[in-house]
């Protein structure tokens, strides 16, 4: 299930998203095109223990993340930067990023930044 992070814009925004109920299934993050950086940290349900994650630029939303992903071990805070053209959909323009958790119903913490 895609997470809508593009309909509301603030210069700095922090969001928590509950991941797919099946470990390894991707959630599409739709990010407002004015954001240029995003930081991601994954926690297990309960928000106490760190969890591993997989990140990909493309993928199926709500299905197993594809082979072309970058795996990150538990406890990592990662940063992605966006440049170039964003996607255009019927309901808006956005950046797209696919994230999967190592456990069921993990929590993804997201910090979005406007500036480089």
VONU-618522 format. One record per residue: x, y, z of N, C-alpha, C, O in turn. Coordinates in pm, whole numbers, plus 50000, padded with zeros to 5 digits. Layout:
residues N
XYZXYZXYZXYZ
...
This chain:
residues 116
500844988250000500005000050000500885012450000501695014450090
500725020549901501545032549886501305042250001500185043450051
502355049150041502275059550143502325073050075503295076150006
501285081150093501175094350029501965104550110501525108750217
503135108450058503945118750123504105130750031505045138550046
503175132249935503325143149840502155152949840502275163749782
501035149649903499905158949898500075170549996499485181149976
500875168750100501155179450195502645182450192503475173450199
502975195250182504385199150179504695208550295503985218250317
505775205550367506375214250468507865213950439508365203750392
508615224850466510055224850437510815213350504511795208350448
510365209050622510955197550691509785189650748508895195350812
509765176750725508635168550767509135155050819510045149150761
508535150250929508835137150984507545129050986506505133851031
507635116650935506455108250921506815094050965507955089750949
505845086951021506015072751052504975064950973503785068150977
505445054550901504565046550816504625032050864505705026650885
503455025750880503405011450910503585003850780502855006050683
504554995050779504884987550658503894976350633503024973550716
504034969950518503174958950479503164948050585504174945950653
502044941150601501924930550702502774918350670502994909950758
503254917150548504104905850509505544910550495505834919750418
506454904350570507874908050563508374906350420508074896450355
509144916150372509714915450238508834921450130509294923050017
507584924650162506714931150062506974946250063507124952350169
507024952049946507394966149931506214975549956505054972449925
506544986950012505604998150023506185009449940507335013349959
505385014749849505835026049768505685038849848504625041549903
506755046649855506705059949916506565070049803507455071049719
505485077349801505275087849702505605101049769504885105549858
506695107149727507285118549797507135131249714507395131249593
506725141949779506545154949712507815158849637508905157249692
507725163849514508915166549433509805177849485510945179149439
509325186049578510185196549633511165191049736512145197749770
510905179049787511875172749878513025167249795512805160849692
514245169749840515435165049769516215154549847517065147649790
515925153249976516595143250058515565136350146514595142450190
515795123550170514955116050262515845107050346516765100650294
515585106450476516295097350567515305086950615514155090050647
515765074350619514905063150655515515055150769516725052650770
514695051250865515095042250973513945032650998512795036851005
514245019751012513225009551030513255004151172514325001051226
512075002951232511934997051365510904985751356510014986151272
511044975851444510034965251449508774970751514508814981051582
507654963751494506394967751557506634969351706507334961251766
506074979651766506344982951905507344994351915507505000452021
508044997251802508925008851791510125008351885510675018751920
510544996151926511654994852020512904989351953513964995451961
512784977951887513934971351827514154975951683513194978551610
515424977051643515744980451506515374968851414515284957351458
515144971951287514804961751188515594964351062516014975651036
515804953950982516504955550855515524960650749514314959850767
516064965950640515194970750532515874968950398517094967450389
515064969050294515524968450155514934980550085513754983850105
515734987350002515294999449933515564997949784516634993349744
514585001749702514715000549557514085012649489513125018349541
514605016649373514025027949300512745024249224511945032949190
512555011449198511355006849128510844994349197511554988149277
509614990749167509094978349226507594977849226506924987549191
507084966749264505634965549278505214969549419505794964749516
504224978149431503704981949561502844970449614501954965549545
503114966249737502294955949799502664941649762501934932349796
503764939849693504234926449656505704925249694506324935049736
506264913349680507664911049716508574920849642508444922649521
509474927049715510414936349652511284928649554511634917149579
511634934849443512384928049338513834925249376514284928849485
514544918749286515944915249309516854927549308517914927249370
516454938149240517284950149227517004959649342516324969749325
517534956349459517354964649578518674965449654519584957549630
518744974849745519914976149833519484971749972518594977850031
520124961250027519784956850163520544964950268521704968350249
519874968050377520494975150488520254967250616519124963150642
521304964950697521134957350821520384965450927520174977550911
519994958751032519294965251143520114976851199521344976151204
519424987251240520074998451306520625009151213521205018951261
520475007551085521005017350990520005028750966518795026450954
520505040850960519735052350912520335055550776521525058450765
519515055050673520045057350539519475070250483518425075050525
520195075850386519755088150320519745086050170520685080550113
518675090450107518545090149962518375104549915517735112649982
518955107549799518805120849738518105119449604518305109649532
517295129149572516535128949448517005140049355517305151049399
517065136949227517345147049124516725142248994516295130748984
516675150948896516085147048768514585148348769514015155748850
513945141248679512485142448662511755133848764512175122748796
510655139148815509795131548904508695124848821508515127948704
507975115748883506885108748815505645117548813505465126048900
504815115448714503545122648706502425112348707502425102848629
501475114348797500305105548805499055114148797499125126348803
497925107648784496665114948772496375123448895495685133648886
496915119449011496645126849133497825135149181497835139449297
498835137449096499935146149135501275141749080501385131549011
502295149649112503665146949071504465143249196504295149549300
505325133049186506025128349305507295120649269507465116249155
508175119049369509285109649363508755096449413507805096049492
509345085549369508895072449414510075064449465511145064249404
509885057749579510905049349639510175037449701509105039049760
510755025549688510115013349739510945008049855512165006649844
510275004849966510955000250087510244987850139509014987150141
511034977850181510494965850243511194963450376512384966450391
510454958150472510984955450606511354940850621510884932250546
512214938050719512624924450746511614916650828511644904350827
510724923450899509704916750979508324922150943508194932350876
507294915150990505904919250963505564932251035506014934551147
504764940450972504234953051026505264961451099505004966651208
506434962851040507464971551096507064986151078506114989151005
507774995151143507505009451135508675016351066509815014951108
508385023650961509395031250889509305045750932508265052150918
510415051050984510505065151023511165072650908512205068550858
510545083550867510975090950748511155105650785510265111750844
512295111350749512525125650760512725130950619513565125950544
511955141150583512005146950447512575161150454512205168950541
513475164150361514145177150361513995183750224514135177150121
513715196650224513565204050099514935207450038515125205949918
515855211850119517155216750068518125205550044517985194550099
519135208449961520195198449932521045195950052521975187950047
